[in-house]
Amino acid sequence: MADGPDREAKRQANFAQAQKTSPLLPSIADVPLPGGLELGEDEFVVRTAKDWGVSISLVLTTRRLICPTDLTGRTEVSIPLTDVRDVQLRKHWVGFATIVVNWTDQPPASFPAHINGARMRADISAMVDAAQRATIPKLAVVAPPATMPDRYERLRQIGELRSSGVLSEAEFEQEKARILREP
């Protein structure tokens, strides 16, 4: 990734925007990500494993969740927040709770949540909701076209115009014929 004043200026501008739209406070620090991944110019870290008090490799950014794929923690995956279907906290009868992240067309990712499981789930869900809301296209409200008064109303109006002298008898007949020809 290109370093330098241009990248830093773009990150500063993007950070100001992220602060306004992110439900969790982002950090502008360029934190090293697991697996050699890098932050984009418009991506900022909002939580790490350290913030939640867990020892697994876990990073939540404004754009993705980088987490273990299973409870062994040997492999990691980078999940775009816009691809997440749901985030669940599963509490087992025996053992520890786990966070399960279901995402589009991929097997679920899961990781242990020994402590702060509810907080982890809530933080991840909040960022997922914000990312998905940002990708929903804004729909413009379009006013319905002005409806023409129904045929009988228009005939009544031109009749009044004829009675008041605004329309001659010939103009009235011509307009009446036009209205009656309309579908």
Legacy VTK file of the C-alpha trace (Angstrom):
# vtk DataFile Version 3.0
C-alpha trace
ASCII
DATASET POLYDATA
POINTS 183 float
0.000 0.000 0.000
1.347 3.411 -0.918
2.547 5.420 2.035
3.116 9.104 2.128
1.384 12.419 2.617
-1.298 11.709 -0.003
-2.444 8.495 1.705
-2.318 10.170 5.109
-4.432 13.104 3.890
-7.007 10.717 2.435
-7.065 8.696 5.663
-7.605 11.877 7.702
-10.567 12.904 5.516
-12.016 9.387 5.598
-11.486 9.190 9.357
-13.575 12.317 9.910
-16.400 10.678 7.958
-15.987 7.352 9.800
-16.272 9.121 13.147
-19.661 10.498 12.080
-21.103 7.239 10.735
-19.558 4.485 12.861
-21.579 3.274 15.863
-18.275 2.424 17.609
-15.409 4.883 17.947
-12.780 4.104 15.293
-9.031 4.514 15.723
-6.915 6.226 13.082
-3.830 4.239 14.101
-2.503 1.927 11.383
-2.711 -1.288 13.402
-0.941 -4.329 11.918
-3.562 -6.872 10.929
-3.210 -10.653 11.144
-2.092 -12.583 8.080
-0.300 -9.619 6.517
-3.579 -7.847 5.718
-3.577 -4.061 5.514
-6.143 -1.394 6.243
-7.641 0.447 3.286
-7.604 4.252 3.099
-11.236 4.299 4.258
-10.964 1.483 6.830
-10.298 1.927 10.537
-9.980 -0.441 13.481
-12.818 -0.223 15.984
-12.082 -3.216 18.249
-9.338 -5.789 18.768
-9.090 -8.914 20.890
-7.335 -6.799 23.530
-10.381 -4.485 23.790
-12.574 -7.490 24.588
-10.025 -9.102 26.892
-9.545 -12.252 24.811
-6.322 -13.842 23.640
-7.369 -14.976 20.157
-6.457 -13.102 16.992
-9.493 -10.901 16.399
-9.888 -7.477 14.728
-13.084 -5.577 13.895
-12.760 -2.704 11.444
-15.245 -0.359 9.838
-15.292 -2.694 6.804
-14.551 -6.253 7.966
-14.113 -8.762 10.755
-10.839 -10.677 10.843
-11.357 -13.731 13.014
-10.597 -17.444 13.404
-12.608 -19.744 11.164
-13.099 -22.345 13.898
-12.506 -22.993 17.572
-8.950 -24.246 17.006
-7.910 -20.749 15.915
-5.375 -22.124 13.428
-6.859 -20.374 10.394
-8.293 -16.900 10.020
-10.722 -15.314 7.643
-11.419 -11.722 6.623
-15.190 -11.288 6.407
-16.629 -8.165 4.755
-19.263 -6.772 7.120
-21.677 -6.398 4.212
-21.573 -10.201 3.721
-22.522 -11.071 7.310
-25.986 -12.574 7.680
-26.033 -12.804 11.471
-23.862 -12.961 14.569
-24.826 -15.362 17.341
-23.588 -15.936 20.861
-23.972 -19.612 21.678
-23.726 -20.609 25.297
-23.068 -24.305 25.768
-24.064 -26.453 28.726
-20.504 -27.546 29.169
-17.487 -25.493 28.185
-17.306 -21.932 26.975
-19.504 -19.694 24.869
-18.740 -19.129 21.197
-19.444 -16.413 18.680
-20.746 -17.770 15.376
-20.671 -15.511 12.313
-22.824 -16.673 9.408
-21.891 -15.062 6.137
-22.799 -15.233 2.470
-21.955 -18.469 0.640
-19.297 -19.525 3.156
-19.166 -21.861 6.131
-19.763 -20.044 9.417
-16.768 -18.696 11.307
-16.685 -19.367 15.032
-14.385 -18.456 17.871
-14.382 -18.753 21.654
-15.886 -16.022 23.782
-14.670 -16.974 27.251
-15.473 -13.519 28.596
-17.342 -10.528 27.222
-19.238 -12.691 24.714
-22.373 -10.559 24.809
-20.313 -7.391 24.327
-18.363 -8.946 21.440
-21.589 -10.008 19.721
-23.175 -6.574 20.253
-20.119 -4.708 18.905
-19.835 -6.914 15.817
-23.586 -6.705 15.162
-23.557 -2.900 15.484
-20.787 -2.592 12.898
-22.505 -5.086 10.576
-25.760 -3.111 10.763
-23.951 0.171 10.038
-22.039 -1.295 7.072
-25.157 -2.846 5.591
-27.209 0.334 6.019
-24.492 2.268 4.204
-24.775 -0.043 1.179
-28.556 0.204 0.849
-29.279 2.510 -2.063
-31.102 5.667 -1.127
-34.517 5.690 -2.748
-35.860 8.970 -3.984
-39.466 9.747 -3.271
-41.195 10.378 -6.549
-44.487 12.200 -6.473
-47.167 10.413 -8.439
-48.058 12.162 -11.650
-50.845 14.636 -11.332
-53.953 12.768 -12.243
-56.238 14.221 -14.785
-59.692 14.848 -13.446
-61.996 12.100 -14.598
-63.797 12.509 -17.892
-67.100 13.650 -16.385
-65.381 16.292 -14.268
-63.599 17.733 -17.315
-66.855 17.758 -19.295
-68.502 19.640 -16.427
-65.635 22.158 -16.383
-65.809 22.890 -20.097
-69.608 23.165 -19.782
-69.105 25.880 -17.157
-66.584 27.630 -19.408
-69.155 27.606 -22.229
-71.878 28.936 -19.904
-69.633 31.754 -18.727
-68.769 32.715 -22.301
-65.089 31.778 -22.183
-65.643 29.023 -24.774
-67.766 29.404 -27.880
-70.234 26.648 -28.808
-67.829 25.402 -31.517
-64.854 25.339 -29.095
-66.985 23.538 -26.532
-68.016 20.850 -29.057
-64.429 20.432 -30.243
-63.095 20.034 -26.670
-65.951 17.702 -25.723
-65.185 15.456 -28.731
-61.486 15.352 -27.734
-62.324 14.361 -24.147
-64.729 11.639 -25.289
-62.085 10.149 -27.647
-59.526 9.695 -24.813
-59.195 6.186 -23.419
LINES 1 184
183 0 1 2 3 4 5 6 7 8 9 10 11 12 13 14 15 16 17 18 19 20 21 22 23 24 25 26 27 28 29 30 31 32 33 34 35 36 37 38 39 40 41 42 43 44 45 46 47 48 49 50 51 52 53 54 55 56 57 58 59 60 61 62 63 64 65 66 67 68 69 70 71 72 73 74 75 76 77 78 79 80 81 82 83 84 85 86 87 88 89 90 91 92 93 94 95 96 97 98 99 100 101 102 103 104 105 106 107 108 109 110 111 112 113 114 115 116 117 118 119 120 121 122 123 124 125 126 127 128 129 130 131 132 133 134 135 136 137 138 139 140 141 142 143 144 145 146 147 148 149 150 151 152 153 154 155 156 157 158 159 160 161 162 163 164 165 166 167 168 169 170 171 172 173 174 175 176 177 178 179 180 181 182
